[in-house]
Amino acid sequence: MNNEQYYLLLKIWIAFAIILFPVLLSITAPYGRHSRKDWGPMIPNRLGWMIMELPSLVMFIVFFLAGPNPVYFVTLIFFLLYTIHYSNRAIIFPLRTRTSQKLMPLIIAVFAIFFNLVNGFINGYYFGTVSGGYDIEWLYDIRFIVGGLLFFMGMAINLKSDNVLLALRHSSRNGYSIPTGGLFKYISCPNFFGEILEWTGFAIMTWSPAALAFAVWTIVNLVPRALDHHRWYRGNFSDYPPERKAVIPFVI
């Protein structure tokens, strides 16, 4: 694949996300608390989570390291941030969840695998082959600094929110109750908000079109999911705080 073909793929990928966004706003993906059995064969939730997240980690590592570009100190930082996040999402997080009895549709895992294969490829290929490299002075660039702050802020919010939700699952009979503490005071899904911040920050700190595509897809995937969760909370808990938004404090 030459650079012209690669950038065309990126444009198509971003356009596809924009076209898909209104569709996702109108459909509730049937997994997790929204799980349904009329979407075809079901697989264990924990297994599904792992097999659908691992491709992004594997593809990124392979194409990052297999490309002709040398591994610069700055790109090594980007490599570590990406792989640390996905090591947690693909391995550590599912092993911590209490979902041994829950199922998810196989088709959802298939869709997610496709997304993560493409996402891992476009980001790993960019840094391993397409990028012209980053001088050490990039560490002092305002884009790296602001993007890094957003990334680590988002990671902290995401991990904190995950811990709150995991603790609720262990203490609740059916795994669900009203979460409190931290940004749950303002929004129903601070874990999603944190992940949006992470990848927006990553796009800024790398200043790369591949990371921009990832940030766009993160928003397209998680905003509809957060709205679904928000409606679910309100429909299942009569005492759910009415002032909470879904995913962005005071906005949505």
GUDRENDREN-96423 format. One line per 4 residues: their letters; for each residue x, z, y of C-alpha. Coordinates in nm, 3 decimals. Example, Ala and Ser with C-alpha at 12.3 -4.5 7.8 and 13.67 -1.06 7.14 Angstrom:
% residues 2
as> 1.230 0.780 -0.450 | 1.367 0.714 -0.106
This chain:
% residues 252
mnne> 0.000 0.000 0.000 | 0.142 -0.099 0.338 | 0.076 0.090 0.661 | -0.188 -0.156 0.779
qyyl> -0.389 -0.107 0.459 | -0.344 0.268 0.481 | -0.480 0.289 0.836 | -0.771 0.065 0.741
llki> -0.851 0.305 0.456 | -0.845 0.595 0.701 | -1.086 0.419 0.938 | -1.325 0.344 0.652
wiaf> -1.298 0.703 0.525 | -1.380 0.852 0.866 | -1.665 0.604 0.921 | -1.807 0.697 0.580
aiil> -1.805 1.064 0.680 | -1.993 0.991 1.001 | -2.253 0.782 0.817 | -2.293 1.048 0.547
fpvl> -2.339 1.338 0.790 | -2.715 1.288 0.861 | -2.773 1.242 0.487 | -2.611 1.576 0.409
lsit> -2.818 1.739 0.682 | -3.132 1.633 0.495 | -3.021 1.726 0.141 | -2.939 2.071 0.003
apyg> -2.652 2.037 -0.244 | -2.773 2.209 -0.565 | -2.494 2.453 -0.644 | -2.421 2.817 -0.572
rhsr> -2.730 2.997 -0.444 | -2.907 2.660 -0.419 | -2.838 2.566 -0.782 | -3.101 2.357 -0.962
kdwg> -3.117 2.214 -1.312 | -3.278 1.880 -1.228 | -2.952 1.715 -1.121 | -2.831 1.641 -1.473
pmip> -2.587 1.819 -1.707 | -2.462 2.162 -1.599 | -2.116 2.314 -1.631 | -1.986 2.669 -1.571
nrlg> -1.959 2.735 -1.198 | -1.605 2.875 -1.213 | -1.478 2.582 -1.419 | -1.650 2.335 -1.188
wmim> -1.495 2.496 -0.880 | -1.144 2.477 -1.025 | -1.161 2.119 -1.150 | -1.307 1.993 -0.824
elps> -1.052 2.166 -0.597 | -0.734 2.110 -0.800 | -0.717 1.730 -0.741 | -0.654 1.782 -0.369
lvmf> -0.362 2.013 -0.441 | -0.212 1.789 -0.710 | -0.253 1.462 -0.518 | -0.106 1.609 -0.201
ivff> 0.201 1.745 -0.381 | 0.261 1.424 -0.578 | 0.236 1.183 -0.285 | 0.416 1.414 -0.044
lagp> 0.717 1.450 -0.275 | 0.712 1.098 -0.426 | 0.725 0.919 -0.092 | 1.048 0.781 0.058
npvy> 1.043 1.011 0.361 | 1.289 1.300 0.359 | 1.138 1.648 0.363 | 1.199 1.765 0.718
fvtl> 1.179 2.133 0.808 | 0.860 2.073 1.007 | 0.690 1.871 0.735 | 0.790 2.142 0.487
iffl> 0.582 2.382 0.698 | 0.286 2.145 0.677 | 0.341 2.116 0.301 | 0.339 2.493 0.255
lyti> 0.027 2.546 0.466 | -0.169 2.285 0.272 | -0.055 2.400 -0.071 | -0.105 2.770 0.003
hysn> -0.462 2.704 0.113 | -0.549 2.493 -0.190 | -0.371 2.721 -0.435 | -0.606 2.990 -0.314
raii> -0.918 2.768 -0.318 | -0.849 2.604 -0.654 | -0.703 2.892 -0.854 | -0.707 3.236 -0.695
fplr> -1.055 3.234 -0.538 | -1.251 3.113 -0.843 | -1.073 3.366 -1.064 | -1.185 3.642 -0.826
trts> -1.551 3.541 -0.826 | -1.816 3.696 -1.047 | -1.976 3.370 -1.155 | -1.923 3.366 -1.531
qklm> -2.297 3.323 -1.598 | -2.367 3.071 -1.322 | -2.387 2.696 -1.366 | -2.351 2.395 -1.139
plii> -2.447 2.029 -1.185 | -2.165 1.816 -1.323 | -2.247 1.544 -1.069 | -2.159 1.780 -0.782
avfa> -1.817 1.842 -0.936 | -1.769 1.465 -0.979 | -1.850 1.398 -0.612 | -1.613 1.676 -0.504
iffn> -1.335 1.547 -0.730 | -1.364 1.204 -0.569 | -1.346 1.354 -0.220 | -1.047 1.571 -0.305
lvng> -0.861 1.285 -0.474 | -0.894 1.077 -0.158 | -0.822 1.366 0.076 | -0.514 1.480 -0.114
fing> -0.386 1.123 -0.130 | -0.429 1.032 0.236 | -0.259 1.351 0.355 | 0.022 1.354 0.100
yyfg> 0.086 0.981 0.147 | 0.095 1.019 0.524 | 0.368 1.282 0.523 | 0.557 1.133 0.228
tvsg> 0.548 0.766 0.330 | 0.378 0.678 0.660 | 0.492 0.947 0.901 | 0.802 0.880 1.105
gydi> 0.903 1.242 1.068 | 0.904 1.537 1.306 | 1.209 1.654 1.500 | 1.281 2.025 1.513
ewly> 1.166 2.015 1.877 | 0.812 1.966 1.744 | 0.808 2.341 1.680 | 0.798 2.392 2.058
dirf> 0.536 2.128 2.126 | 0.208 2.264 2.264 | 0.019 2.077 1.989 | 0.213 2.256 1.717
ivgg> 0.168 2.594 1.884 | -0.205 2.562 1.960 | -0.278 2.399 1.626 | -0.082 2.665 1.440
llff> -0.269 2.944 1.617 | -0.603 2.784 1.526 | -0.492 2.732 1.166 | -0.385 3.091 1.109
mgma> -0.685 3.228 1.296 | -0.912 3.017 1.077 | -0.729 3.123 0.761 | -0.764 3.491 0.853
inlk> -1.138 3.449 0.922 | -1.185 3.255 0.600 | -1.004 3.509 0.381 | -1.172 3.808 0.546
sdnv> -1.515 3.652 0.504 | -1.446 3.561 0.141 | -1.350 3.924 0.073 | -1.675 4.046 0.226
llal> -1.880 3.806 0.014 | -1.690 3.888 -0.304 | -1.743 4.260 -0.246 | -2.117 4.198 -0.202
rhss> -2.134 4.009 -0.531 | -1.973 4.298 -0.714 | -2.207 4.556 -0.560 | -2.534 4.361 -0.572
rngy> -2.748 4.321 -0.882 | -2.815 3.951 -0.830 | -2.498 3.880 -0.633 | -2.670 3.837 -0.296
sipt> -2.741 4.069 -0.006 | -2.702 4.053 0.371 | -2.332 4.040 0.460 | -2.210 4.248 0.753
gglf> -1.889 4.306 0.939 | -1.649 4.077 1.123 | -1.798 3.748 1.235 | -2.100 3.803 1.011
kyis> -2.234 3.984 1.316 | -2.267 3.647 1.488 | -2.295 3.380 1.217 | -2.417 3.347 0.860
cpnf> -2.111 3.157 0.736 | -1.787 3.271 0.900 | -1.602 3.157 0.588 | -1.703 2.800 0.672
fgei> -1.627 2.852 1.041 | -1.281 2.974 0.945 | -1.216 2.668 0.731 | -1.330 2.437 1.010
lewt> -1.087 2.612 1.246 | -0.809 2.584 0.988 | -0.827 2.209 0.944 | -0.896 2.141 1.310
gfai> -0.579 2.337 1.381 | -0.393 2.147 1.111 | -0.500 1.816 1.268 | -0.372 1.930 1.607
mtws> -0.043 2.079 1.484 | 0.041 1.769 1.275 | -0.111 1.524 1.525 | -0.178 1.293 1.232
paal> -0.474 1.062 1.160 | -0.484 1.183 0.799 | -0.534 1.544 0.906 | -0.791 1.427 1.162
afav> -0.986 1.261 0.880 | -0.967 1.588 0.685 | -1.099 1.785 0.984 | -1.388 1.540 1.029
wtiv> -1.481 1.566 0.661 | -1.457 1.946 0.674 | -1.713 1.953 0.954 | -1.935 1.696 0.780
nlvp> -1.931 1.895 0.455 | -1.955 2.251 0.584 | -2.195 2.236 0.879 | -2.489 2.114 0.663
rald> -2.394 2.367 0.394 | -2.390 2.646 0.651 | -2.732 2.544 0.784 | -2.867 2.552 0.427
hhrw> -2.722 2.900 0.372 | -2.866 3.018 0.704 | -3.215 2.899 0.612 | -3.177 3.058 0.269
yrgn> -3.085 3.396 0.417 | -3.379 3.386 0.655 | -3.616 3.283 0.378 | -3.502 3.553 0.135
fsdy> -3.446 3.854 0.363 | -3.724 3.956 0.599 | -3.484 4.185 0.786 | -3.217 3.920 0.838
pper> -3.067 3.955 1.189 | -3.254 3.702 1.407 | -2.970 3.668 1.658 | -2.726 3.522 1.405
kavi> -2.638 3.155 1.423 | -2.538 2.951 1.119 | -2.174 2.853 1.161 | -2.053 2.850 1.523
pfvi> -2.103 3.174 1.721 | -2.371 3.144 1.993 | -2.403 2.766 1.932 | -2.528 2.650 1.590
